[in-house]
Amino acid sequence: MKHTPKITLILLGIFLLAQFFGIAILYNYIDFEKSSEEETVFREVPFVERPPVNEKTFFVPVILAVFVGTIIFLILLKYKLIWIMKVWYLIALFISLSTAFNAFIPITLAGALGLVLSIWKVFKPNFWVQNGTELFIYGGLAAIFVPLFNLFSGVVLLILIAAYDAYAVWKSKHMIKLAKSQTEAKMFAGLLIPYTIGEKNKLPSVKKIKDKVRTAILGGGDIGFPLIFAGIVLKELGLWQSLVIPFFATAGLAILFWKADHQKFYPAMPFISTGCLVGLGIVWLIGSW
């Protein structure tokens, strides 16, 4: 087993909550006046203008962006340009958190809250800020990207990301290097759960987590990509259909945690993507009855 039962349940619980929070954010971005049974229309998001794209092939620029972003990060790490990474990370956090909060509150308040939490997360991270913001970040990103996909491109994206994740962890191992470097720089994108959680006065800072305490991690992409897929299902098929996907994604992640060795690194996306696709199959079966 990858982690203890308690830590496994905490990781799975936060993962599932992030999926449902993200779907709620997406649902609040639907423009119901402009939407119809044939088409779901989303209102605009703050700070970012969605480009006109071909929904059927949008997985191509996303995959290219993942490759280019990884190369840039590796170059920045090689030359120890951590400050550039922090600025990049801060901007991404501000946009995604502000977008998420704007689904529920006016943009002025959403922007202010997003800015405060982004600065806090980058410069003074702690257990609560690190993991609490993860519940909203990917919902904000999904609100930006989901309208640019259709179901076909969403399925292809899941498959390609799963293949890339497997290669990056098992073959090239650069994903492991990136995760370790992000944690050392105190700007890890994902969940960081210390094994001391639940013990009185034993929730260490992110710095102490990486230095002294055994910690369970789950990368941000492992949360974000299944949420984007669930959002595409929301857009293309409907609300209840989208709510099915997180349970199967969580089941895929649970199987990984159950089968994995705690001393090894594993790519999560092959398991999560499989769960998402099984969930889509179940949705189709239910819909055909």
C-alpha positions in Angstrom: 0.0 0.0 0.0 1.3 3.4 -1.0 0.2 5.2 2.2 -1.4 4.4 5.6 -5.2 4.0 5.5 -5.7 7.4 7.2 -3.5 9.3 4.8 -5.0 7.5 1.8 -8.5 8.4 2.9 -7.5 12.1 3.4 -5.9 12.2 -0.1 -8.9 10.6 -1.7 -11.3 12.8 0.2 -9.6 16.0 -0.8 -9.3 14.8 -4.4 -13.0 14.1 -4.5 -13.9 17.4 -2.9 -11.7 19.3 -5.4 -13.6 17.5 -8.2 -17.0 18.5 -6.8 -15.9 22.0 -6.0 -14.7 22.4 -9.5 -17.9 21.2 -11.0 -19.8 23.7 -8.8 -17.5 26.4 -10.1 -18.1 25.4 -13.7 -21.9 25.1 -13.2 -22.0 28.7 -11.9 -20.2 29.9 -15.0 -22.9 28.5 -17.3 -24.9 31.2 -19.0 -28.4 29.7 -18.8 -30.0 32.5 -20.8 -27.8 31.7 -23.9 -27.6 27.9 -23.3 -30.0 25.4 -24.9 -30.5 21.6 -24.9 -28.2 21.5 -27.9 -25.4 23.8 -26.6 -24.0 24.8 -23.2 -22.7 28.3 -23.2 -20.3 29.6 -20.5 -19.9 33.2 -19.6 -16.6 34.9 -19.8 -13.9 34.6 -17.1 -11.9 37.5 -15.6 -8.3 38.3 -16.8 -8.3 35.8 -19.6 -10.0 35.8 -23.0 -10.7 32.4 -24.4 -9.3 32.1 -27.9 -11.4 30.9 -30.9 -10.3 27.3 -31.4 -11.4 24.0 -33.0 -12.9 22.1 -30.1 -12.2 18.8 -31.8 -8.5 19.3 -32.0 -7.8 21.5 -28.9 -6.0 18.7 -27.2 -3.1 19.4 -29.6 -2.1 22.9 -28.3 -2.7 21.7 -24.7 -0.3 18.8 -25.1 2.3 21.1 -26.8 1.9 23.5 -23.9 2.6 20.8 -21.4 5.7 19.8 -23.3 7.0 23.4 -23.7 6.1 24.2 -20.1 8.1 21.2 -18.8 11.1 22.1 -20.9 11.0 25.7 -19.6 10.7 24.5 -16.0 13.7 22.2 -16.4 15.8 25.0 -17.9 14.9 27.3 -15.1 15.8 24.6 -12.6 19.1 24.0 -14.3 20.1 27.6 -14.0 18.5 28.0 -10.6 16.2 30.8 -11.7 13.8 30.1 -9.0 12.5 33.7 -8.8 11.2 33.4 -12.4 9.4 30.2 -11.4 7.8 31.9 -8.4 6.6 34.8 -10.4 5.1 32.4 -13.0 3.5 30.3 -10.3 2.1 33.4 -8.5 0.5 34.7 -11.7 -1.1 31.3 -12.4 -2.4 31.0 -8.9 -3.9 34.5 -8.9 -5.7 33.9 -12.2 -7.0 30.5 -11.3 -8.1 31.4 -7.7 -9.7 34.7 -8.8 -11.6 32.9 -11.6 -12.8 30.2 -9.2 -14.0 32.7 -6.5 -15.7 34.9 -9.2 -18.1 32.0 -9.8 -19.7 32.9 -6.4 -18.7 36.5 -5.5 -18.0 39.8 -7.4 -14.8 40.1 -9.2 -13.4 42.8 -6.9 -13.7 40.5 -3.9 -12.6 37.5 -5.9 -9.5 39.2 -7.1 -8.6 40.5 -3.7 -9.0 37.1 -2.1 -7.2 35.4 -4.9 -4.3 37.8 -4.6 -4.0 37.4 -0.8 -4.1 33.6 -1.0 -1.7 33.5 -3.9 0.9 35.6 -2.1 0.4 33.6 1.1 0.8 30.3 -0.8 4.0 31.3 -2.6 5.8 33.2 0.2 4.5 31.8 3.5 3.0 28.4 2.7 1.6 26.2 5.5 -0.5 23.1 5.6 -3.9 24.8 5.4 -3.1 27.3 2.7 -1.2 24.8 0.6 -4.0 22.2 0.6 -7.1 24.5 1.0 -6.3 26.4 -2.1 -6.0 23.2 -4.1 -9.8 22.8 -3.7 -10.4 25.8 -5.9 -7.4 26.2 -8.2 -8.4 23.6 -10.7 -12.0 24.7 -10.8 -10.7 28.1 -11.9 -8.5 26.5 -14.6 -11.4 24.3 -15.7 -13.6 27.4 -16.1 -11.1 28.7 -18.6 -10.4 25.6 -20.6 -13.5 23.4 -20.5 -15.5 25.5 -23.0 -12.6 25.0 -25.6 -13.0 21.2 -25.7 -15.6 18.8 -26.9 -16.0 15.2 -25.7 -13.8 13.7 -28.4 -10.9 16.0 -27.7 -11.4 15.5 -23.9 -11.1 11.7 -24.3 -7.9 12.0 -26.5 -6.4 14.4 -23.9 -7.0 12.0 -21.1 -5.3 9.2 -23.1 -2.3 11.3 -24.1 -1.7 12.8 -20.7 -1.8 9.3 -19.2 0.8 8.1 -21.7 3.0 11.2 -21.0 2.7 10.8 -17.3 3.8 7.1 -17.5 6.8 8.1 -19.6 7.7 11.0 -17.5 7.7 9.0 -14.2 8.8 5.5 -15.3 11.1 6.2 -18.3 12.6 9.8 -18.3 11.9 10.3 -14.6 11.9 14.1 -15.1 8.4 14.4 -13.5 10.0 13.1 -10.2 12.7 15.7 -10.5 10.1 18.4 -11.1 8.0 17.4 -8.1 11.1 17.3 -5.8 12.3 20.6 -7.0 8.9 22.3 -6.6 8.7 21.0 -3.1 12.2 22.3 -2.2 11.3 25.7 -3.6 8.1 25.7 -1.5 5.8 26.0 -4.5 4.5 22.5 -5.1 1.4 22.4 -7.3 -0.7 19.7 -5.6 -1.5 18.2 -2.3 1.1 17.9 0.5 -0.2 15.8 3.4 2.2 15.2 6.3 1.9 11.9 8.2 1.7 13.9 11.5 -1.8 15.2 10.5 -4.2 14.7 13.4 -1.5 14.9 16.0 -1.8 17.8 18.4 0.4 20.8 17.4 2.1 18.7 14.7 1.1 20.4 11.4 4.5 21.6 10.2 5.2 24.3 7.6 5.8 23.3 4.0 9.6 23.7 4.5 9.6 21.4 7.5 7.4 18.9 5.6 10.0 18.5 2.9 12.9 18.4 5.4 11.7 16.3 8.3 8.3 14.7 8.0 7.2 11.9 5.8 4.7 13.4 3.4 2.1 12.1 0.9 1.9 14.1 -2.3 -0.5 14.2 -5.3 0.4 16.4 -8.2 -1.9 19.2 -9.4 -2.3 17.7 -12.9 -3.7 14.6 -11.3 -6.5 16.7 -9.9 -6.9 19.1 -12.8 -7.1 16.8 -15.8 -10.0 14.6 -14.5 -11.8 17.8 -13.4 -11.5 19.2 -16.9 -12.8 15.9 -18.3 -15.8 16.0 -15.8 -16.4 19.6 -16.9 -16.5 18.5 -20.6 -19.0 15.9 -19.7 -21.0 18.6 -17.9 -20.9 20.7 -21.1 -21.7 17.9 -23.5 -24.0 15.6 -21.6 -25.3 17.3 -18.4 -24.9 17.8 -14.7 -25.7 14.4 -13.2 -23.5 12.8 -15.9 -20.6 15.0 -14.8 -21.1 14.1 -11.2 -20.5 10.4 -12.0 -17.0 10.9 -13.3 -15.3 12.0 -10.0 -16.3 8.8 -8.3 -14.7 6.6 -11.0 -11.6 8.9 -11.1 -11.3 8.5 -7.3 -11.7 4.7 -7.7 -8.8 4.7 -10.2 -6.6 6.7 -7.8 -7.6 4.4 -4.9 -6.6 1.3 -6.9 -3.2 2.9 -7.4 -2.7 3.7 -3.7 -3.8 0.2 -2.8 -1.4 -1.6 -5.2 1.6 0.8 -5.0 4.8 0.3 -3.0 5.4 3.2 -0.6 9.1 3.4 -1.6 8.4 3.9 -5.3 7.0 6.7 -7.5 4.1 6.0 -9.8 2.2 8.0 -12.5 -1.3 8.6 -11.3 -2.9 9.6 -14.6 -3.0 6.2 -16.2 -5.2 5.0 -13.3 -7.2 8.2 -13.1 -7.8 8.4 -16.8 -8.9 4.8 -16.9 -11.4 5.5 -14.1 -12.7 8.6 -16.0 -13.2 6.6 -19.2 -15.0 3.8 -17.3 -17.2 6.4 -15.7 -18.0 7.8 -19.2 -18.9 4.3 -20.3 -21.3 3.9 -17.3 -22.9 7.2 -18.1 -23.5 6.1 -21.7 -24.9 2.8 -20.5 -27.3 4.5 -18.1 -28.4 7.0 -20.8 -29.2 4.2 -23.2 -31.6 2.4 -20.8 
